[in-house]
């Protein structure tokens, strides 16, 4: 099965964890938020999307409607048994995530390697490809 084509995301695998980099710098308004939400939803619908680390390192602005879409997505993912973590959030984006309570719903890590280590620790120490033990 082939992976979908994304406008705002890039996907790679680190062992059984999908690392999804949000490649668009700014999400202003409801239209951009809807596009992001649709693509994030599509990631979680994939067979490879059972364990996903979303990398926000390139995102410099996320509107309130963007935060609402991300919050809804994480809630749905958790309900469906998907394991989602975030990493590399700009301090301003992270503050927004904390204001809306995302940090209570999803782990937010400072780096991709820290997020991958958290997945590895959760899996009982099994190695994640490309990561030192």
C-alpha positions as CSV (number, residue, x, y, z in Angstrom):
1,X,0.0,0.0,0.0
2,X,1.4,3.4,-0.9
3,X,1.6,6.4,1.4
4,X,-0.7,9.4,0.6
5,X,0.8,12.6,-0.8
6,X,0.9,15.4,1.7
7,X,1.0,19.2,1.2
8,X,2.0,20.1,4.8
9,X,3.7,17.0,6.1
10,X,6.7,14.7,5.5
11,X,6.8,11.2,6.8
12,X,9.6,8.8,7.6
13,X,9.9,5.7,9.8
14,X,12.1,5.1,12.8
15,X,11.5,1.4,13.5
16,X,7.8,1.1,14.1
17,X,7.3,4.8,14.8
18,X,6.2,7.2,12.1
19,X,8.0,10.5,12.4
20,X,5.8,13.1,10.7
21,X,7.4,16.5,10.2
22,X,5.0,19.4,9.7
23,X,6.8,21.2,7.0
24,X,4.6,24.3,6.6
25,X,5.8,27.3,8.7
26,X,2.5,29.1,9.4
27,X,-1.1,28.0,9.7
28,X,-3.4,31.1,9.6
29,X,-7.1,30.8,9.8
30,X,-9.7,28.0,9.5
31,X,-8.9,26.9,5.9
32,X,-5.2,26.2,6.7
33,X,-6.2,24.6,9.9
34,X,-8.7,22.3,8.0
35,X,-6.0,21.3,5.6
36,X,-3.6,20.5,8.4
37,X,-6.3,18.6,10.3
38,X,-7.2,16.6,7.2
39,X,-3.6,15.5,6.6
40,X,-3.0,14.6,10.3
41,X,-6.2,12.6,10.2
42,X,-5.0,10.8,7.1
43,X,-1.7,9.9,8.8
44,X,-3.6,8.3,11.7
45,X,-5.7,6.3,9.3
46,X,-2.7,4.6,7.8
47,X,-1.5,1.1,8.9
48,X,1.9,2.7,9.7
49,X,0.2,5.4,11.8
50,X,-0.3,3.4,15.0
51,X,2.7,5.1,16.7
52,X,3.3,8.7,15.5
53,X,5.8,11.4,16.6
54,X,4.7,14.7,15.2
55,X,7.6,17.1,14.7
56,X,6.5,20.7,15.0
57,X,10.1,22.1,14.6
58,X,9.3,24.1,11.5
59,X,6.0,25.5,12.7
60,X,6.3,29.2,13.7
61,X,2.6,30.0,14.0
62,X,-0.5,27.9,14.6
63,X,-3.9,29.7,14.8
64,X,-6.5,28.9,17.4
65,X,-8.4,26.9,14.8
66,X,-5.2,25.0,14.2
67,X,-4.9,24.2,17.9
68,X,-8.5,23.1,17.9
69,X,-7.9,20.7,15.0
70,X,-4.8,19.3,16.6
71,X,-6.6,18.8,20.0
72,X,-9.5,17.0,18.3
73,X,-7.2,14.8,16.3
74,X,-5.2,13.8,19.4
75,X,-8.4,13.0,21.3
76,X,-9.7,10.9,18.4
77,X,-6.3,9.1,18.1
78,X,-6.2,8.2,21.8
79,X,-9.8,6.9,21.6
80,X,-8.8,4.7,18.6
81,X,-5.8,3.3,20.5
82,X,-3.2,5.3,18.5
83,X,-0.1,6.4,20.3
84,X,0.8,10.0,19.5
85,X,3.6,12.2,20.8
86,X,4.8,15.7,19.8
87,X,8.3,17.2,19.6
88,X,10.3,20.2,18.7
89,X,7.7,22.8,19.5
90,X,8.7,26.4,19.3
91,X,8.3,28.0,22.8
92,X,5.4,30.1,21.6
93,X,3.7,27.1,20.0
94,X,4.3,25.1,23.1
95,X,2.8,27.8,25.3
96,X,-0.3,27.8,23.1
97,X,-0.4,24.0,23.4
98,X,-0.2,24.3,27.2
99,X,-2.9,27.0,27.3
100,X,-5.4,24.8,25.4
101,X,-4.4,21.7,27.5
102,X,-2.7,19.7,24.8
103,X,0.1,18.9,27.3
104,X,-2.4,17.1,29.5
105,X,-3.5,14.9,26.5
106,X,-0.2,14.2,24.7
107,X,3.5,14.0,25.6
108,X,5.5,16.9,24.3
109,X,9.2,16.3,24.0
110,X,12.0,18.8,23.4
111,X,13.6,16.8,20.5
112,X,12.9,14.1,18.0
113,X,15.4,11.8,19.8
114,X,13.7,12.4,23.2
115,X,10.3,11.5,21.6
116,X,11.8,8.3,20.1
117,X,13.4,7.4,23.4
118,X,10.0,7.8,25.1
119,X,8.4,5.4,22.5
120,X,11.3,2.9,23.1
121,X,10.9,3.1,26.9
122,X,7.2,2.6,26.6
123,X,7.8,-0.5,24.5
124,X,10.0,-2.0,27.2
125,X,13.3,-0.9,25.9
126,X,13.2,-2.4,22.4
127,X,15.5,-0.5,20.1
128,X,14.1,2.0,17.6
129,X,16.0,1.9,14.3
130,X,18.4,4.8,13.9
131,X,18.5,5.6,17.6
132,X,21.3,4.7,20.0
133,X,20.4,2.5,22.9
